[in-house]
Amino acid sequence: MAEQSLRRLRRIGSEEKFLGPLEAAVMERLWKRGSATVRDVVQDLGRTRALAYTTVMTIMTRLHVKGLLERVRDGKTYVYRPAFSRAEHRERLSRDLVRGLVDEFGEVALAHFAAELDGVDASHRAALRKIAKADGRAAR
């Protein structure tokens, strides 16, 4: 199980890759638009690919169930909006990924994080310390 997770992590280049390709495309549209109906997203995405309304509706419903989209009823349709900004999503995803790695691999994961920090220049390390301190205060 852990080996499969690691293979998946190696393939990932950005946080959006933790979503499926269509999920990532839908989130991208909603981050840009702010809010949209399924029809709006179908029209936006339809400029570059052919997608069925029901396919996009299913994806948006799944994103809602996952807690990434909020929705409100407007007549007979739903209007969706991101539950988190792109930056908040990146923050949550990063936190959850690190926690998962530490839970799964413990000290080995922490040792690798520390080793990776050795390759980061001093100004970035200082910025990371600030973020970590701020996160520590926010968690209290």
ABEGO torsion letter per residue (X at the ends): XAAAAAAAAAABABAAAABBAAAAAAAAAAAAAGBBBAAAAAAAAAAABBBBAAAAAAAAAAAAAAGABBBBBBEABBBBBBABBAAAAAAAAAAAAAAAAAAAAEAAAAAAAAAAAAABBAAAAAAAAAAAAAAAAAAX
